[in-house]
Amino acid sequence: MTFENEYGAFTIAEKGASLLMLRIGERDLIHDFGIDKYNWASGALMFPFPVRMSTGSIMQFGNTDYKWPINDLDHNAALHGFTPWVDFELSQHDQGISCTYEYDGSFDYYPFPCRLIISYTLQAKGFLLSARIKNRGSQSMPYHLGWHPYFKVDSGCVITPSPKFRLAKDEDSLPGKKVSFIEFDWNDEIDGAFFAQDICMENQNYQIHVSSCSEITQIFRPKNAPFIAIEPITGLGHKDFPWRVVAPNEYDEVSCSIRL
């Protein structure tokens, strides 16, 4: 579904509530993966956890361990939750598109029925993602949420301000302890969780400001790729970023934005 107004246009897919195209003014910002877009989780909503869990595939909550299926074989981990591969119901409103998914709690590794409503809006102040997560079950529900847009980059790309800290990765590329960070090496792969809530990506002719929904942002770019994922996330299910918890019949709300 495509939405267009005086500020630009964007396209959302049913699968993963994925952002496939975003134009602000005359500038197209999103990399086009073509037929491979779903293999990259391009622009997808990630729930109930983004990136890789710090424990590989075990979601620890309360006194229970929920073992998720491993879908990242290279790192022996569960990756991106399940929403990048499910179909949302889309509807258009005055300023954008709403995406709704009703989860019945049928997975034994996530027995928490819930409703996700994702709203994408395009306004004078920029492009906004707002998420409302309703716990429809009878027990407290743990979650984290993330978003996976891939932006176009050119040879002059710079990220400012450079984060001062990141989460180190272990031998399986799982997030570990907080360590100092100096600068990005644009001649190598970039992949990690960085302590930065507001990031400015400067290309040769324009700047993109990405505002995350927590103090940490995941950044991923394969070596010399013409794109970069700047991923707003609420957390990692990591010991330093405990799960967000929604009580039965209550809801939580988070948001993030892109400005040109």
VEXSE-968623 format. One record per residue (C-alpha): residue number from 1; x, y, z. Coordinates in steps of 0.1 Angstrom, whole numbers, padded with zeros to 4 digits, m for minus. Last residue first. Layout:
VEXSE-968623
n NUM&c1 X&c2 Y&c3 Z .
...
//
This chain:
VEXSE-968623
n 260&c1 0155&c2 0147&c3 0062 .
n 259&c1 0139&c2 0135&c3 0094 .
n 258&c1 0132&c2 0099&c3 0104 .
n 257&c1 0112&c2 0090&c3 0136 .
n 256&c1 0107&c2 0066&c3 0165 .
n 255&c1 0078&c2 0057&c3 0187 .
n 254&c1 0068&c2 0034&c3 0216 .
n 253&c1 0035&c2 0026&c3 0233 .
n 252&c1 0025&c2 0000&c3 0259 .
n 251&c1 m0008&c2 m0017&c3 0266 .
n 250&c1 m0028&c2 m0032&c3 0294 .
n 249&c1 m0052&c2 m0062&c3 0293 .
n 248&c1 m0027&c2 m0083&c3 0313 .
n 247&c1 0004&c2 m0063&c3 0323 .
n 246&c1 0030&c2 m0052&c3 0297 .
n 245&c1 0067&c2 m0058&c3 0304 .
n 244&c1 0097&c2 m0043&c3 0286 .
n 243&c1 0124&c2 m0068&c3 0289 .
n 242&c1 0156&c2 m0060&c3 0307 .
n 241&c1 0183&c2 m0040&c3 0289 .
n 240&c1 0215&c2 m0045&c3 0309 .
n 239&c1 0209&c2 m0082&c3 0313 .
n 238&c1 0201&c2 m0083&c3 0276 .
n 237&c1 0165&c2 m0088&c3 0263 .
n 236&c1 0178&c2 m0065&c3 0235 .
n 235&c1 0162&c2 m0031&c3 0239 .
n 234&c1 0136&c2 m0006&c3 0225 .
n 233&c1 0151&c2 m0007&c3 0191 .
n 232&c1 0157&c2 0019&c3 0163 .
n 231&c1 0176&c2 0002&c3 0135 .
n 230&c1 0200&c2 0021&c3 0112 .
n 229&c1 0205&c2 m0004&c3 0083 .
n 228&c1 0230&c2 0007&c3 0058 .
n 227&c1 0230&c2 0006&c3 0020 .
n 226&c1 0254&c2 0006&c3 m0010 .
n 225&c1 0274&c2 m0022&c3 0006 .
n 224&c1 0312&c2 m0018&c3 0009 .
n 223&c1 0314&c2 m0043&c3 0037 .
n 222&c1 0280&c2 m0053&c3 0050 .
n 221&c1 0262&c2 m0025&c3 0069 .
n 220&c1 0244&c2 m0029&c3 0102 .
n 219&c1 0236&c2 m0004&c3 0130 .
n 218&c1 0215&c2 m0013&c3 0161 .
n 217&c1 0205&c2 0017&c3 0182 .
n 216&c1 0206&c2 0021&c3 0220 .
n 215&c1 0194&c2 0048&c3 0243 .
n 214&c1 0158&c2 0039&c3 0235 .
n 213&c1 0130&c2 0045&c3 0209 .
n 212&c1 0155&c2 0058&c3 0183 .
n 211&c1 0156&c2 0091&c3 0164 .
n 210&c1 0170&c2 0089&c3 0129 .
n 209&c1 0183&c2 0121&c3 0113 .
n 208&c1 0190&c2 0118&c3 0076 .
n 207&c1 0214&c2 0143&c3 0060 .
n 206&c1 0217&c2 0154&c3 0023 .
n 205&c1 0240&c2 0158&c3 m0007 .
n 204&c1 0271&c2 0138&c3 0000 .
n 203&c1 0255&c2 0115&c3 0026 .
n 202&c1 0254&c2 0124&c3 0062 .
n 201&c1 0237&c2 0100&c3 0087 .
n 200&c1 0226&c2 0117&c3 0119 .
n 199&c1 0219&c2 0095&c3 0148 .
n 198&c1 0197&c2 0102&c3 0179 .
n 197&c1 0195&c2 0075&c3 0206 .
n 196&c1 0231&c2 0064&c3 0206 .
n 195&c1 0247&c2 0037&c3 0226 .
n 194&c1 0256&c2 0013&c3 0198 .
n 193&c1 0245&c2 m0023&c3 0191 .
n 192&c1 0266&c2 m0039&c3 0164 .
n 191&c1 0274&c2 m0046&c3 0128 .
n 190&c1 0296&c2 m0025&c3 0106 .
n 189&c1 0315&c2 m0045&c3 0079 .
n 188&c1 0349&c2 m0030&c3 0068 .
n 187&c1 0361&c2 m0001&c3 0047 .
n 186&c1 0338&c2 0024&c3 0065 .
n 185&c1 0356&c2 0017&c3 0098 .
n 184&c1 0334&c2 0035&c3 0124 .
n 183&c1 0349&c2 0054&c3 0152 .
n 182&c1 0361&c2 0052&c3 0189 .
n 181&c1 0339&c2 0029&c3 0209 .
n 180&c1 0342&c2 0021&c3 0246 .
n 179&c1 0328&c2 m0012&c3 0259 .
n 178&c1 0294&c2 m0023&c3 0274 .
n 177&c1 0293&c2 m0061&c3 0279 .
n 176&c1 0279&c2 m0087&c3 0255 .
n 175&c1 0258&c2 m0087&c3 0224 .
n 174&c1 0258&c2 m0120&c3 0204 .
n 173&c1 0281&c2 m0123&c3 0175 .
n 172&c1 0287&c2 m0160&c3 0182 .
n 171&c1 0323&c2 m0154&c3 0193 .
n 170&c1 0311&c2 m0127&c3 0216 .
n 169&c1 0301&c2 m0092&c3 0206 .
n 168&c1 0309&c2 m0060&c3 0225 .
n 167&c1 0280&c2 m0037&c3 0232 .
n 166&c1 0288&c2 m0001&c3 0221 .
n 165&c1 0300&c2 0031&c3 0236 .
n 164&c1 0311&c2 0066&c3 0226 .
n 163&c1 0288&c2 0068&c3 0196 .
n 162&c1 0300&c2 0090&c3 0167 .
n 161&c1 0278&c2 0121&c3 0165 .
n 160&c1 0275&c2 0118&c3 0136 .
n 159&c1 0275&c2 0091&c3 0110 .
n 158&c1 0294&c2 0098&c3 0077 .
n 157&c1 0287&c2 0087&c3 0042 .
n 156&c1 0309&c2 0101&c3 0014 .
n 155&c1 0310&c2 0069&c3 m0007 .
n 154&c1 0272&c2 0068&c3 m0009 .
n 153&c1 0245&c2 0054&c3 0013 .
n 152&c1 0209&c2 0043&c3 0007 .
n 151&c1 0190&c2 0036&c3 0038 .
n 150&c1 0178&c2 0001&c3 0050 .
n 149&c1 0149&c2 0003&c3 0075 .
n 148&c1 0148&c2 m0025&c3 0102 .
n 147&c1 0125&c2 m0015&c3 0131 .
n 146&c1 0127&c2 m0029&c3 0166 .
n 145&c1 0105&c2 m0041&c3 0195 .
n 144&c1 0112&c2 m0057&c3 0228 .
n 143&c1 0088&c2 m0079&c3 0247 .
n 142&c1 0077&c2 m0095&c3 0279 .
n 141&c1 0040&c2 m0102&c3 0287 .
n 140&c1 0025&c2 m0103&c3 0321 .
n 139&c1 m0002&c2 m0130&c3 0324 .
n 138&c1 m0039&c2 m0133&c3 0315 .
n 137&c1 m0035&c2 m0125&c3 0278 .
n 136&c1 m0046&c2 m0097&c3 0254 .
n 135&c1 m0015&c2 m0076&c3 0261 .
n 134&c1 m0018&c2 m0046&c3 0238 .
n 133&c1 0013&c2 m0032&c3 0219 .
n 132&c1 0009&c2 0003&c3 0203 .
n 131&c1 0036&c2 0013&c3 0179 .
n 130&c1 0043&c2 0047&c3 0164 .
n 129&c1 0065&c2 0051&c3 0133 .
n 128&c1 0071&c2 0087&c3 0122 .
n 127&c1 0083&c2 0103&c3 0090 .
n 126&c1 0092&c2 0140&c3 0092 .
n 125&c1 0083&c2 0173&c3 0108 .
n 124&c1 0060&c2 0183&c3 0079 .
n 123&c1 0042&c2 0150&c3 0083 .
n 122&c1 0044&c2 0115&c3 0070 .
n 121&c1 0027&c2 0089&c3 0093 .
n 120&c1 0033&c2 0052&c3 0098 .
n 119&c1 0011&c2 0035&c3 0125 .
n 118&c1 0018&c2 0001&c3 0139 .
n 117&c1 m0009&c2 m0017&c3 0158 .
n 116&c1 0002&c2 m0049&c3 0175 .
n 115&c1 m0024&c2 m0070&c3 0194 .
n 114&c1 m0013&c2 m0096&c3 0219 .
n 113&c1 m0015&c2 m0133&c3 0229 .
n 112&c1 0015&c2 m0143&c3 0251 .
n 111&c1 0026&c2 m0179&c3 0248 .
n 110&c1 0060&c2 m0171&c3 0231 .
n 109&c1 0081&c2 m0203&c3 0228 .
n 108&c1 0049&c2 m0224&c3 0229 .
n 107&c1 0038&c2 m0205&c3 0198 .
n 106&c1 m0001&c2 m0202&c3 0199 .
n 105&c1 m0002&c2 m0169&c3 0216 .
n 104&c1 m0031&c2 m0157&c3 0194 .
n 103&c1 m0013&c2 m0128&c3 0177 .
n 102&c1 m0035&c2 m0101&c3 0161 .
n 101&c1 m0015&c2 m0079&c3 0137 .
n 100&c1 m0025&c2 m0044&c3 0126 .
n 99&c1 m0008&c2 m0020&c3 0102 .
n 98&c1 m0019&c2 0017&c3 0100 .
n 97&c1 m0010&c2 0039&c3 0070 .
n 96&c1 m0005&c2 0076&c3 0066 .
n 95&c1 m0017&c2 0111&c3 0075 .
n 94&c1 m0055&c2 0109&c3 0069 .
n 93&c1 m0058&c2 0071&c3 0074 .
n 92&c1 m0050&c2 0041&c3 0052 .
n 91&c1 m0055&c2 0005&c3 0063 .
n 90&c1 m0032&c2 m0025&c3 0063 .
n 89&c1 m0037&c2 m0059&c3 0080 .
n 88&c1 m0003&c2 m0074&c3 0088 .
n 87&c1 0011&c2 m0106&c3 0073 .
n 86&c1 0038&c2 m0125&c3 0091 .
n 85&c1 0074&c2 m0130&c3 0082 .
n 84&c1 0091&c2 m0099&c3 0098 .
n 83&c1 0068&c2 m0105&c3 0128 .
n 82&c1 0086&c2 m0136&c3 0142 .
n 81&c1 0114&c2 m0124&c3 0164 .
n 80&c1 0143&c2 m0106&c3 0146 .
n 79&c1 0169&c2 m0134&c3 0150 .
n 78&c1 0171&c2 m0166&c3 0171 .
n 77&c1 0207&c2 m0177&c3 0174 .
n 76&c1 0233&c2 m0203&c3 0164 .
n 75&c1 0254&c2 m0175&c3 0147 .
n 74&c1 0256&c2 m0189&c3 0112 .
n 73&c1 0223&c2 m0207&c3 0116 .
n 72&c1 0203&c2 m0176&c3 0122 .
n 71&c1 0167&c2 m0191&c3 0123 .
n 70&c1 0171&c2 m0209&c3 0156 .
n 69&c1 0137&c2 m0218&c3 0170 .
n 68&c1 0130&c2 m0201&c3 0203 .
n 67&c1 0135&c2 m0217&c3 0237 .
n 66&c1 0114&c2 m0200&c3 0264 .
n 65&c1 0131&c2 m0201&c3 0298 .
n 64&c1 0108&c2 m0196&c3 0327 .
n 63&c1 0114&c2 m0182&c3 0362 .
n 62&c1 0106&c2 m0146&c3 0353 .
n 61&c1 0115&c2 m0141&c3 0317 .
n 60&c1 0144&c2 m0157&c3 0298 .
n 59&c1 0141&c2 m0159&c3 0261 .
n 58&c1 0166&c2 m0186&c3 0250 .
n 57&c1 0178&c2 m0186&c3 0214 .
n 56&c1 0213&c2 m0171&c3 0215 .
n 55&c1 0214&c2 m0157&c3 0251 .
n 54&c1 0220&c2 m0121&c3 0240 .
n 53&c1 0190&c2 m0124&c3 0217 .
n 52&c1 0199&c2 m0115&c3 0181 .
n 51&c1 0184&c2 m0084&c3 0163 .
n 50&c1 0150&c2 m0072&c3 0175 .
n 49&c1 0128&c2 m0090&c3 0201 .
n 48&c1 0090&c2 m0096&c3 0203 .
n 47&c1 0088&c2 m0083&c3 0176 .
n 46&c1 0108&c2 m0068&c3 0146 .
n 45&c1 0089&c2 m0045&c3 0122 .
n 44&c1 0103&c2 m0048&c3 0088 .
n 43&c1 0121&c2 m0023&c3 0066 .
n 42&c1 0140&c2 m0049&c3 0048 .
n 41&c1 0139&c2 m0082&c3 0066 .
n 40&c1 0169&c2 m0091&c3 0044 .
n 39&c1 0153&c2 m0122&c3 0030 .
n 38&c1 0121&c2 m0103&c3 0027 .
n 37&c1 0136&c2 m0078&c3 0002 .
n 36&c1 0152&c2 m0103&c3 m0020 .
n 35&c1 0128&c2 m0098&c3 m0049 .
n 34&c1 0139&c2 m0061&c3 m0052 .
n 33&c1 0164&c2 m0051&c3 m0025 .
n 32&c1 0155&c2 m0014&c3 m0030 .
n 31&c1 0174&c2 0009&c3 m0006 .
n 30&c1 0153&c2 0035&c3 0011 .
n 29&c1 0159&c2 0073&c3 0010 .
n 28&c1 0143&c2 0087&c3 m0021 .
n 27&c1 0147&c2 0125&c3 m0020 .
n 26&c1 0122&c2 0148&c3 m0038 .
n 25&c1 0104&c2 0159&c3 m0006 .
n 24&c1 0106&c2 0129&c3 0016 .
n 23&c1 0104&c2 0097&c3 m0003 .
n 22&c1 0102&c2 0064&c3 0015 .
n 21&c1 0099&c2 0030&c3 m0001 .
n 20&c1 0097&c2 m0006&c3 0011 .
n 19&c1 0087&c2 0000&c3 0048 .
n 18&c1 0077&c2 m0034&c3 0060 .
n 17&c1 0045&c2 m0041&c3 0080 .
n 16&c1 0063&c2 m0076&c3 0083 .
n 15&c1 0045&c2 m0089&c3 0053 .
n 14&c1 0016&c2 m0065&c3 0044 .
n 13&c1 0040&c2 m0042&c3 0025 .
n 12&c1 0043&c2 m0004&c3 0032 .
n 11&c1 0050&c2 0022&c3 0006 .
n 10&c1 0060&c2 0058&c3 0012 .
n 9&c1 0053&c2 0093&c3 m0002 .
n 8&c1 0064&c2 0129&c3 0000 .
n 7&c1 0055&c2 0160&c3 0021 .
n 6&c1 0025&c2 0171&c3 0000 .
n 5&c1 0009&c2 0137&c3 0004 .
n 4&c1 0013&c2 0101&c3 m0008 .
n 3&c1 0005&c2 0067&c3 0007 .
n 2&c1 0013&c2 0034&c3 m0010 .
n 1&c1 0000&c2 0000&c3 0000 .
//
